[in-house]
Amino acid sequence: MLKQLSKKGFSMAMVMVLSVGVMAACGKTEAPAQSASGDNKTGGSTPAPATATIEGTVTASGSSALLPLVKAAADEFMKKNSKVTINPTAGGSGTGLKNVADGTSDIGNSDIEAGPEYKDKNLKEHVVAVAPFALIVNKNVKVDNLTKKQAADIFQGKITDWKDVGGEPGKIVVIHRPDSSGSRALVKQIVLDNQEFTKDGVTQESSGAVATSVGQTANSIGYVDTPYLNDTIKALKFEGVAFSKDSIKSGKYPLYGTERMYTKGEPKGATKAFLDYIMSPEFQDKKVEELKFLPANLLKK
């Protein structure tokens, strides 16, 4: 009987030990094991941090030559970023540089490099495109080409009649841009070798106004960036060469500007995002040439 009780007591002890073990196991919770990629063994994943919403207002002023590109980029950017407003205006390269230096614009658009007067203004240059420009005439002018000397003599007032450059008789009307214009500065530098323009003629405030005025004024001549060319005016060859991507890249056609967008210091927030979009492959490779500009890296070696 003692032997039977011993066996029964041992069996009861084993049952108690096993019960305690099961209870301990039920009270313990283990975290799911994580994989190296952050996924756990239940198939879930660590959520990626949310992308910050871009918002704010960006003002850009300056070059009327660059305005078509900036407006188009602004429209596309605002479609993608509904909480951003981009306000582009013209006024000339000089105005854009002054505005960004003074802090009245977030971006200053310019056809020319900022001069020494801006050396201590902490301006940051962003080259965004190459802009061909052309000497343009009214369609009644029977001239298709000008040499550099002929063009310089016309803009300086030394030649005043189209018959002196192979055209039909007619007094030449020069359509100018104001002193703040980057296009005017480029023509002065490239065509006139930095000599002064004639004081005679008509001054228009924007590239679009120059194109309109030349189209409406018999015997007139002016200069505009190629996005402003239309059927009412005629673009002249320069030294026998018409503007094109290849003629600019080869160095045969010298009439072009390097388009810049300046910020005061490194851009931030919506301003930086907008400039990043303009410099993105999406815009540079697809949109720039559609707008009759050329990509910013065209002239890089």
Secondary structure, 3 states (H helix, E strand, C coil): CHHHHHHHHHHHHHHHHHHHHHHHHHCCCCCCCECCCCCECCCCCCCCCCCCCCCEEEEEEECCCCHHHHHHHHHHHHHHCCCEEEEEEEECHHHHHHHHHHCCCCEEEECCCCCHHHCCCCEEEEEEEEEEEEEEEECCCCCCEECHHHHHHHHCCCCCEHHHHCCCCCECEEEECCCCCHHHHHHHHHCCCCCCCCCCCEECCCHHHHHHHHHHCCCEEEEEEHHHCCCCEEECEECCECCCHHHHHCCCCCCEEEEEEEEECCCCHHHHHHHHHHCCHHHHHHCCCCCCCECCCCCCC
